[in-house]
Amino acid sequence: MDFDWVMDFLRGMVKPVAALAVVLMAVALSYFQKLGLEGEMVYSIFRAFLQLSVIGFVLQFIFTQANSGWIVLAYFFMVSVAGYTAGQRAKHVPRGKYVAGASILAGTAVTMFLLLVLNVFPFTPRYIIPVAGMMVGNAMTVTGVTMKRLRDDIKIQLNLVETALALGATPRQATLQQVKRALVIALSPVLDNAKTVGLISLPGAMTGLIMGGASPIEAIQLQIVVMNMLVGASTVSSIMSTYLCWPAFFTKAHQLEIHVFRSD
């Protein structure tokens, strides 16, 4: 097996190591300002360095394989980690990790399927894994916020929801405003980012292409696709999470599960 890419990787790490000077500056400022963040800064950078180095070798291996099963395996790994992370954010939602994982899987899988059917991306590791990573990451954030916000809003307005249920409303009808509010709050950052993309900052995908030598026209074409898929995947995932949360918030008799809203 050709391991020349390992030496290329080590030679390429010279600049990232040199860039640690910026981190040292941040650590020094934290020390003199008595923020107490020095250890966390060093740990965070070390962890990022280790994680990115490992994933670099893993991706290098996957990119050289002809078996598409590696793409599916990498995708499910990302969804699993994202579901766990989003579930941690909404830890008071019963079975939150499973709800988040299923929601992220649904939103990203549907979006990816449409992109493949429309021949926007070829089904190769070099395209699918980075694209899936961006979608899963955004869906993770949106799903976690949606679930947490929905549970918190229902908790704040328990009396209002119980009154609606007593008057004959279904759980969906009784919590319609809370669901809408949770979705709006969760999706607003994604939509705001889409509105200001290119005006305030150049997104990662676009910047990477330009720095890699691609023309700005090619870069913006890809970035438009990326923004479209992020909005689609995030919307499907967040809405799906609200539907999957409902059974945990209500009994079969359409009454609130009060213990869900008392645990903090």
C-alpha positions in Angstrom: 0.0 0.0 0.0 1.2 3.5 -0.9 1.9 5.5 2.3 3.3 8.6 0.6 0.1 10.5 1.7 1.2 9.9 5.3 4.4 11.9 4.7 2.4 14.5 2.9 0.2 14.8 5.9 3.1 15.2 8.3 4.7 17.9 6.1 1.3 19.6 5.8 1.1 19.8 9.6 3.9 22.4 9.8 1.6 25.3 9.2 -1.2 24.1 11.6 1.5 23.7 14.3 2.8 27.2 13.6 -0.8 28.5 14.0 -0.7 27.3 17.6 0.9 30.7 18.3 -2.5 32.2 18.1 -3.8 29.7 20.7 -0.9 30.6 23.0 -1.9 34.2 22.7 -5.4 33.3 23.8 -4.1 31.2 26.7 -1.9 34.1 27.8 -4.8 36.6 27.7 -6.9 34.2 29.7 -4.2 33.8 32.3 -3.6 37.6 32.7 -7.3 38.3 32.8 -7.8 35.5 35.4 -10.5 33.9 33.3 -9.5 30.4 34.3 -10.0 29.1 30.7 -6.4 28.1 30.0 -6.8 24.4 30.7 -10.1 24.2 28.7 -8.5 26.1 25.7 -5.5 23.7 25.6 -7.8 20.7 26.0 -10.2 21.9 23.3 -7.4 22.5 20.8 -5.7 19.2 21.6 -9.0 17.4 21.2 -9.7 19.1 17.9 -6.2 18.3 16.6 -6.6 14.7 17.6 -10.1 14.3 16.2 -9.3 16.0 12.9 -6.1 14.0 12.5 -7.8 10.7 13.0 -10.7 11.6 10.7 -8.2 12.7 8.1 -6.7 9.2 8.1 -10.1 7.6 8.1 -11.3 9.7 5.2 -8.2 9.0 3.3 -8.8 5.3 3.7 -12.5 5.5 2.7 -11.7 7.7 -0.4 -9.4 4.9 -1.7 -12.1 2.2 -1.4 -14.5 1.2 -4.1 -17.1 -0.2 -1.7 -20.0 2.2 -1.2 -20.7 0.5 2.1 -18.1 2.7 3.7 -20.2 5.8 2.7 -23.2 4.3 4.5 -21.2 3.3 7.5 -19.7 6.8 7.8 -23.1 8.4 7.4 -24.7 6.3 10.2 -21.8 7.0 12.5 -22.3 10.8 12.0 -26.1 10.5 12.6 -25.5 8.4 15.8 -23.1 11.0 17.2 -25.4 13.9 16.2 -28.4 12.2 17.7 -26.6 11.6 21.0 -25.4 15.2 21.1 -28.8 16.7 20.3 -30.4 14.4 22.8 -28.0 15.7 25.5 -29.2 19.2 24.8 -32.8 18.1 25.2 -32.0 15.7 28.1 -35.4 16.2 29.8 -37.3 14.9 26.7 -38.0 11.2 27.2 -36.0 9.1 24.8 -34.5 12.3 23.5 -31.4 10.7 21.9 -33.6 8.3 19.9 -36.0 11.0 18.9 -33.1 13.3 17.8 -31.3 10.5 16.0 -34.5 9.4 14.1 -35.3 13.1 13.2 -31.8 13.8 11.9 -31.8 10.6 10.0 -35.1 11.4 8.3 -34.2 15.0 7.4 -30.8 14.3 6.0 -31.7 11.0 4.3 -34.6 12.6 2.4 -32.5 15.6 1.4 -29.6 13.4 0.3 -31.9 11.2 -1.7 -33.4 14.1 -3.6 -29.9 15.5 -4.4 -28.8 12.1 -5.7 -32.0 11.6 -7.8 -31.5 15.1 -9.3 -27.9 14.2 -10.0 -26.6 17.2 -8.0 -23.8 15.1 -6.5 -22.3 11.8 -7.6 -22.5 8.9 -5.1 -18.9 8.9 -4.2 -17.2 9.3 -0.8 -15.4 12.5 -1.8 -18.8 14.2 -2.3 -21.3 12.4 -0.1 -19.4 12.3 3.2 -18.6 16.1 3.4 -22.1 17.0 2.2 -23.7 14.6 4.7 -21.5 16.0 7.5 -22.7 19.5 6.8 -26.3 18.5 6.8 -26.1 16.3 9.9 -24.3 19.0 11.8 -26.9 21.6 11.1 -29.8 19.2 11.6 -28.2 18.3 15.0 -28.2 21.9 16.2 -31.7 22.6 15.0 -33.2 19.4 16.3 -31.7 19.9 19.8 -33.0 23.4 20.0 -36.5 22.4 18.8 -36.9 19.6 21.3 -35.6 21.6 24.2 -37.6 24.7 23.4 -40.8 22.7 22.8 -40.6 21.0 26.2 -39.7 24.2 28.0 -42.6 26.2 26.4 -45.1 23.5 27.3 -43.8 23.5 30.8 -44.2 27.3 31.1 -47.7 27.1 29.7 -48.9 23.9 31.4 -52.2 25.5 32.6 -53.0 26.8 29.1 -52.3 23.4 27.5 -54.3 21.5 30.2 -57.3 23.9 29.7 -57.2 23.3 26.0 -57.2 19.5 26.6 -60.1 19.8 29.0 -62.1 21.6 26.4 -61.6 18.7 24.0 -58.5 19.7 22.0 -56.2 17.0 20.8 -52.6 17.1 22.0 -51.5 18.5 18.6 -54.1 21.3 18.8 -53.3 22.1 22.4 -49.6 22.6 21.8 -49.8 24.1 18.3 -48.5 27.5 19.3 -45.7 26.0 21.3 -44.7 23.8 18.4 -44.7 26.8 16.0 -42.6 28.9 18.4 -40.1 26.1 18.9 -39.7 25.6 15.1 -39.4 29.4 14.4 -36.7 29.8 17.1 -34.7 26.7 16.0 -34.9 27.5 12.2 -34.3 31.3 12.4 -30.5 31.0 12.6 -30.4 28.8 9.5 -32.6 31.2 7.6 -30.7 34.3 8.8 -27.5 32.6 7.6 -29.0 32.0 4.2 -30.1 35.7 4.0 -26.7 37.0 4.8 -24.4 34.4 3.2 -21.6 36.1 1.3 -22.5 39.5 2.7 -21.0 39.1 6.2 -18.7 36.2 5.8 -17.7 33.6 3.2 -19.0 30.2 4.2 -16.6 27.3 4.7 -17.4 25.3 1.6 -17.0 28.4 -0.6 -13.8 29.5 1.1 -12.3 26.1 0.9 -12.9 25.9 -2.9 -11.5 29.4 -3.5 -8.4 28.6 -1.4 -8.0 25.3 -3.3 -7.8 27.1 -6.6 -11.4 27.0 -7.8 -12.9 30.1 -9.4 -15.3 32.2 -7.3 -18.1 31.4 -9.8 -17.7 27.6 -9.2 -17.4 28.3 -5.5 -20.7 30.2 -5.3 -22.5 27.6 -7.3 -21.6 24.9 -4.8 -22.4 27.2 -1.9 -25.9 27.8 -3.3 -26.4 24.0 -3.4 -25.1 23.7 0.2 -27.4 26.4 1.6 -30.4 24.8 -0.2 -29.7 21.4 1.3 -29.0 22.8 4.8 -32.4 24.6 4.8 -34.2 21.5 3.6 -32.5 19.0 5.9 -32.9 21.3 9.0 -36.6 21.9 8.3 -37.5 18.3 7.9 -35.5 17.2 10.9 -36.9 19.9 13.2 -40.5 19.2 12.2 -40.0 15.5 12.5 -38.7 15.9 16.0 -41.9 17.7 17.1 -44.0 14.8 15.8 -41.8 12.3 17.6 -41.9 14.3 20.9 -45.6 14.4 21.2 -46.1 10.8 22.4 -43.7 11.4 25.3 -45.5 14.5 26.5 -49.0 13.0 26.7 -50.6 9.8 28.0 -52.8 7.6 25.8 -55.8 9.4 27.4 -54.6 12.7 26.0 -53.4 14.0 29.3 -50.1 15.7 30.0 -47.3 13.5 31.4 -46.7 15.9 34.3 -43.5 14.1 35.5 -41.8 15.0 32.2 -42.1 18.7 32.9 -41.2 18.5 36.6 -37.7 17.0 36.1 -35.0 19.6 35.9 
